[in-house]
Amino acid sequence: MRFALYVLCIPFYASPMELKYIALTDPLYGYLVKCRSHTGDSVLRALRSETDALGDISKMQISEEQGSFMSLLVAAIGAKSAIEVGTFTGYSSICISRGLGQDGRLICVDESKEWTDIAQKYWSQAGVNQRIELRLGPAIPLLQKLEPRLIFDFAFIDASKTEYDAYYELLLPRIRPNGLILFDNMLWGGKVAQPDAHDKDTDALRALKLLFIDAGTRDEWNLDLGARILTRRLAALGVPFQHQEFDDGHRGINYRYDVSLPKLAAALGAT
Ligand SMILES: C[S@@+](CC[C@H](N)C(=O)[O-])C[C@H]1O[C@@H](n2cnc3c(N)ncnc32)[C@H](O)[C@@H]1O
C-alpha cells in the first residue's frame, strides 16, 4: 500500500513574531484533499453516500482525508493490532484495517446494532471483514472486559466525549510502548477555545487536554503514569505482584515491584 502525506508548513524566513500556521482557506483545503490517497475508492464512496442518506446523523462520520491519513498513520507505525471505540457505519474502521494489512486485527466497539450492520456490509465489500471483530454494547464495560492478553499498537477513540477519559485510562495500559492513541474531535468544532462554551462535551474535552499536557510536562506525573500503566498491565494479565511506593528524596514517587522477570517482560509486551 502506498500513501502520500502533505504537511502544512510556512516558509522558514517567517519572522519570530508571525504565527506559525497558514489559515486554511476553502481553495487551499480543496487543493490539499484532491492530493490525498484513496480518492478513487468506490467502497468508501458508496459507504459515504449510504451514510449521507441517514440525514443529519451522518456528520458523525470522519472526513475522507482523515480516513486517508489514518490508513497512513496505522501503516507508518507498523501497527498489526488495533482497537476502535465508536464505529458508526464503518468508515474509519475500513481505513484502519487497510493500514493494518492482511495479517492485522481490529476490534470495533459500538453500542448501535443499526449502524454497525451497515459497517459490516461494507467490511465485506472492502474485503476486510476477516480482520475485524465487532463487540456490540456500551464501551466502558466492554473495555473493562477486554481479555488480559490483548495489547494494541493503535487505538482510535470516537464515541462519547464525556467518556474519553475513561477510554483513555482503560486503554493506556494496553498500548504497546511507542504505540498510538488517536482521539477524534479534540477541538469540538472550535468550541474548546471559546471561553463561554461550557456544555458537558466541551468541558470534558478541555479536561482531557489538560491531562495530556500534564502527562507530557511533569516529570513526577510521568513517573507516576509509567508506574500506573505497569501496575494495571500486570493486573490485567493476572500476574501476581506486589508493589511498594517509597520516597528516596528525588522528585516524585518511586515504585518497587515484586514480580518475576519473565512475567514483567510479558507485561511490557517484550515477549
Ligand atoms: C462519531 S460516531 C463514530 C464515527 C466513526 N468513527 C466513523 O468513522 O464513521 C460515534 C459512535 O459511537 C457510538 N457510541 C457513542 N457512545 C457510545 C458508548 N458509550 N458506548 C459504545 N458506543 C458508543 C455511537 O453508536 C456511534 O456509532
The ligand as an SDF file (V2000), in Angstrom:
LIG
                    3D

 27 29  0  0  0  0  0  0  0  0999 V2000
  -18.8630    9.7760   15.9460 C   0  0  0  0  0  0  0  0  0  0  0  0
  -19.5370    8.2080   15.6970 S   0  0  0  0  0  0  0  0  0  0  0  0
  -18.1550    7.2740   15.1150 C   0  0  0  0  0  0  0  0  0  0  0  0
  -17.8250    7.6020   13.6890 C   0  0  0  0  0  0  0  0  0  0  0  0
  -16.9310    6.5740   13.0330 C   0  0  0  0  0  0  0  0  0  0  0  0
  -15.6270    6.5550   13.6640 N   0  0  0  0  0  0  0  0  0  0  0  0
  -16.8210    6.7800   11.5400 C   0  0  0  0  0  0  0  0  0  0  0  0
  -15.7110    6.8910   11.0140 O   0  0  0  0  0  0  0  0  0  0  0  0
  -17.8440    6.8410   10.8690 O   0  0  0  0  0  0  0  0  0  0  0  0
  -19.7640    7.6750   17.3540 C   0  0  0  0  0  0  0  0  0  0  0  0
  -20.2050    6.2300   17.5160 C   0  0  0  0  0  0  0  0  0  0  0  0
  -20.0100    5.9090   18.8890 O   0  0  0  0  0  0  0  0  0  0  0  0
  -21.0610    5.1250   19.3510 C   0  0  0  0  0  0  0  0  0  0  0  0
  -21.1770    5.3830   20.7960 N   0  0  0  0  0  0  0  0  0  0  0  0
  -21.4470    6.5600   21.4190 C   0  0  0  0  0  0  0  0  0  0  0  0
  -21.4180    6.4160   22.7490 N   0  0  0  0  0  0  0  0  0  0  0  0
  -21.0970    5.1140   22.9810 C   0  0  0  0  0  0  0  0  0  0  0  0
  -20.9010    4.3480   24.1440 C   0  0  0  0  0  0  0  0  0  0  0  0
  -20.9960    4.8990   25.3630 N   0  0  0  0  0  0  0  0  0  0  0  0
  -20.5940    3.0480   24.0030 N   0  0  0  0  0  0  0  0  0  0  0  0
  -20.4810    2.4700   22.7790 C   0  0  0  0  0  0  0  0  0  0  0  0
  -20.6450    3.1540   21.6410 N   0  0  0  0  0  0  0  0  0  0  0  0
  -20.9570    4.4530   21.7270 C   0  0  0  0  0  0  0  0  0  0  0  0
  -22.2820    5.5580   18.5660 C   0  0  0  0  0  0  0  0  0  0  0  0
  -23.2100    4.4790   18.4780 O   0  0  0  0  0  0  0  0  0  0  0  0
  -21.6720    5.9530   17.2280 C   0  0  0  0  0  0  0  0  0  0  0  0
  -21.7950    4.8910   16.3050 O   0  0  0  0  0  0  0  0  0  0  0  0
  1  2  1  0
  2  3  1  0
  2 10  1  0
  3  4  1  0
  4  5  1  0
  5  6  1  0
  5  7  1  0
  7  8  2  0
  7  9  1  0
 10 11  1  0
 11 12  1  0
 11 26  1  0
 12 13  1  0
 13 14  1  0
 13 24  1  0
 14 15  1  0
 14 23  1  0
 15 16  2  0
 16 17  1  0
 17 18  1  0
 17 23  2  0
 18 19  1  0
 18 20  2  0
 20 21  1  0
 21 22  2  0
 22 23  1  0
 24 25  1  0
 24 26  1  0
 26 27  1  0
M  CHG  2   2   1   9  -1
M  END
$$$$
